[in-house]
Amino acid sequence: MAISAKQANQVGLAFICRCFGISETCFRYQPKLNVENQRIVDWLLRLTQTHKRWGFGLCYLYLRNVKGFRWNHKRIYRIYRELELNLRIKPRKRITRMCPNPLSVPIAMNQVWSMDFMSDALDDGRKIRTFNVMDDYNREGLTIDVDFSLPSERVIRSLEQVIEWRGKPAAIRCDNGPEYISQKLEEWATKHQITLLFIQPGKPNQNAYIERFNRTVRHEWLDMHSFESIKHAQNLATNWLWIYNNERPNMAINGLPPRYLLKAA
């Protein structure tokens, strides 16, 4: 309006600004091109279509920490809201815990690993299990093995395959499942000088790192796919685990993907 009045009446800039109550800086302001905003739109749409369970926080940290963009988080969030990409968050009932003991945080890789099982099913209804192992130091998923049955011999084989490329852990934390308390696993751990740290029965919070990892596995992988076969499930697990370790920001380690923490060390 101020610009139209100035052009119509051929008056000075200072007079027009006084009449409309604005500063000369405000009058001269030219909005920036929307090229960068379009890039943000493209990236947000691409991320939310590829990773359907990623909210704004993960998208922002991915753009900033993985891709290196320095866009302001308020600018990205404004565009995120305008695109109506917000995830529906189901409120959870908070459980009051009586003075839970803090879980120790390793200061180097291979100090403590955590392992646990999960269950799901194929399209034809047959039950499958997954064996998940992670390094507590950088929250890196070391393996997700999928099969119909995962006895102690298979657990040992999976751990040995990880040790071949990762190195041997000083300790492994686990619950009291029959596969873990078996004599075979105990003898294997003693032979390799690995300490098995058993949590108390009925206290999964003592194995909180792998429990949190399992929640992400369920939310972003298991619940997002239907599986035709064990091979199909294993391929999807391997692909998802690579993204989790190399691209997905992890809130527990300052929004960096797990492998980035090893590079920074």
C-alpha positions in Angstrom: 0.0 0.0 0.0 2.8 2.4 0.9 4.5 1.7 -2.5 1.3 2.4 -4.4 0.7 5.6 -2.5 4.3 6.8 -3.2 4.0 6.1 -6.9 0.5 7.7 -7.2 1.3 10.9 -5.4 5.0 11.3 -6.4 6.0 12.2 -2.8 9.2 11.5 -0.9 10.1 8.3 0.8 10.4 9.9 4.3 6.9 11.4 4.1 5.3 8.2 3.0 7.0 6.3 5.8 5.8 8.8 8.4 2.2 8.6 7.0 2.1 4.8 7.2 4.1 4.5 10.4 6.9 2.3 9.0 10.6 2.6 8.8 12.5 3.3 5.6 14.3 -0.1 6.1 11.0 -1.8 6.2 9.9 0.0 3.0 13.1 -1.0 1.2 12.9 -4.7 2.3 12.8 -7.2 -0.5 11.7 -10.7 0.4 14.3 -13.4 -0.4 13.8 -15.7 -3.3 11.8 -18.9 -2.5 14.4 -21.2 -4.0 15.7 -22.3 -0.6 12.2 -22.8 0.7 11.4 -25.0 -2.2 14.5 -27.1 -1.5 13.3 -27.5 2.1 9.9 -28.5 0.8 11.5 -31.1 -1.5 13.7 -32.5 1.3 10.8 -32.7 3.8 8.5 -34.4 1.3 11.2 -36.9 0.3 12.1 -37.7 4.0 8.5 -38.2 5.2 7.6 -40.3 2.2 10.7 -42.5 2.6 10.6 -42.7 6.4 7.0 -42.6 7.2 7.5 -42.7 11.0 10.0 -39.8 11.2 8.7 -36.7 12.8 10.0 -33.2 12.6 12.8 -33.8 15.1 14.4 -36.6 13.1 13.9 -34.8 9.8 15.5 -31.6 11.1 18.5 -33.5 12.7 19.0 -35.4 9.5 19.1 -32.3 7.4 21.4 -30.5 9.8 23.8 -33.3 11.1 23.8 -35.7 8.1 23.3 -33.4 5.1 25.0 -30.3 6.6 22.3 -27.8 5.8 22.3 -24.8 8.2 18.6 -23.8 7.8 17.1 -22.4 11.0 14.9 -25.0 12.8 12.0 -22.5 13.1 12.0 -21.9 9.3 12.0 -25.7 8.6 9.3 -26.2 11.2 7.1 -23.5 9.7 7.3 -25.2 6.3 6.8 -28.6 7.9 3.6 -27.3 9.5 2.4 -25.7 6.3 2.8 -29.0 4.5 0.7 -30.6 7.3 3.3 -33.3 7.8 2.8 -33.6 11.6 2.5 -37.1 13.0 -0.4 -37.9 15.1 1.0 -38.6 18.6 -1.0 -40.8 20.8 -0.7 -39.7 24.5 0.9 -42.2 26.7 0.1 -42.8 30.4 3.1 -42.0 32.5 4.0 -44.6 35.1 5.6 -43.3 38.3 8.7 -45.3 39.1 10.2 -45.5 42.6 13.8 -44.2 42.3 15.0 -46.2 39.3 18.7 -46.9 39.2 20.5 -45.1 36.4 21.9 -47.4 33.7 25.7 -47.1 33.3 26.9 -45.5 30.0 30.0 -47.0 28.4 32.8 -44.7 27.5 34.1 -46.7 24.6 32.9 -49.2 21.9 32.7 -52.9 22.8 32.6 -52.3 26.5 29.0 -53.5 26.8 26.6 -55.0 24.2 22.9 -55.6 24.8 20.9 -58.4 23.1 17.2 -59.3 23.1 14.5 -61.1 21.0 11.4 -59.8 19.3 8.5 -61.6 17.7 6.3 -61.1 14.6 4.7 -63.1 11.8 4.8 -63.8 8.1 1.9 -63.1 5.7 0.8 -66.7 6.1 0.6 -66.5 9.8 3.8 -68.4 10.8 5.6 -66.8 13.7 9.1 -65.4 13.3 11.7 -64.1 15.8 14.4 -61.5 15.5 17.6 -61.5 17.5 18.8 -58.0 18.1 22.2 -56.9 19.3 23.5 -53.4 19.9 26.5 -51.6 21.3 25.5 -49.5 24.3 28.2 -47.0 23.7 27.0 -45.4 20.4 23.6 -47.2 20.2 24.7 -48.9 17.0 22.6 -51.9 15.9 25.1 -54.7 15.3 22.8 -57.3 13.9 19.1 -58.2 13.4 18.9 -61.9 12.6 15.5 -63.3 11.5 14.3 -66.9 11.6 11.5 -69.2 12.8 13.6 -70.4 15.7 16.7 -68.9 17.4 18.2 -71.4 19.9 21.3 -70.8 21.8 23.5 -72.3 19.0 22.1 -69.7 16.6 22.7 -67.0 19.2 26.3 -68.0 19.5 26.7 -68.2 15.7 25.3 -64.7 15.3 27.5 -63.2 18.0 30.6 -64.8 16.5 29.7 -63.3 13.1 29.5 -59.8 14.7 32.8 -60.3 16.6 34.6 -61.1 13.3 34.1 -57.6 12.0 33.4 -55.6 15.2 35.7 -57.1 17.8 35.0 -58.8 21.1 32.9 -57.1 23.8 33.9 -57.1 27.4 30.3 -57.8 28.5 26.9 -58.6 27.1 23.7 -57.6 28.9 20.6 -59.8 28.5 17.5 -61.0 30.2 16.9 -64.5 31.7 15.5 -66.2 28.6 16.2 -69.9 28.1 18.6 -69.2 25.2 20.7 -66.9 27.4 20.9 -69.1 30.6 21.8 -72.2 28.6 25.0 -74.0 29.5 26.3 -73.7 25.9 26.2 -69.9 25.9 27.8 -69.8 29.4 30.6 -72.0 28.2 31.1 -70.0 25.1 31.2 -66.7 27.1 33.7 -68.2 29.5 35.9 -69.5 26.7 36.0 -66.0 25.1 36.3 -64.2 28.5 33.0 -62.3 28.0 30.9 -61.4 31.0 27.2 -62.1 30.8 25.2 -59.4 32.7 21.8 -60.8 33.5 19.1 -58.4 34.5 16.7 -59.1 37.3 13.5 -61.0 36.3 10.6 -58.7 35.5 12.8 -55.6 35.3 13.3 -54.8 31.5 14.3 -51.2 32.5 17.7 -52.7 33.5 18.2 -53.5 29.8 16.8 -50.1 28.7 19.1 -49.5 25.7 18.0 -52.6 23.8 14.4 -52.1 24.9 14.5 -48.6 23.4 16.1 -50.0 20.2 13.4 -52.7 20.0 10.7 -50.0 20.2 12.3 -48.2 17.2 12.6 -51.6 15.3 8.9 -52.2 16.0 7.7 -48.7 15.1 9.8 -48.1 12.0 10.4 -51.5 10.5 8.2 -54.4 11.7 5.0 -52.4 11.8 5.7 -50.9 8.4 6.1 -54.1 6.4 4.4 -57.4 5.7 6.8 -60.3 5.2 6.5 -63.0 2.5 9.3 -65.2 3.8 12.3 -65.3 6.2 14.6 -64.1 3.3 12.3 -61.2 2.6 12.2 -60.2 6.3 16.0 -60.5 6.6 16.6 -58.3 3.6 14.3 -55.6 4.9 16.0 -55.9 8.3 19.5 -55.5 6.8 18.4 -52.4 4.8 16.7 -50.8 7.7 19.6 -51.4 10.0 22.0 -49.7 7.6 19.8 -46.6 7.5 19.4 -46.7 11.3 23.2 -46.8 11.8 24.3 -44.4 9.1 21.4 -41.9 8.4 18.8 -41.9 11.2 19.6 -39.3 13.9 19.6 -40.7 17.4 18.4 -38.4 20.2 20.4 -40.3 22.8 23.7 -39.2 21.2 23.0 -35.6 20.4 21.0 -36.2 17.2 23.8 -38.0 15.4 23.5 -41.3 13.6 25.4 -44.1 15.6 28.3 -44.5 13.1 28.9 -40.7 13.2 29.8 -41.0 16.9 32.6 -43.4 16.1 34.0 -41.0 13.5 34.0 -38.2 16.0 35.7 -40.2 18.7 
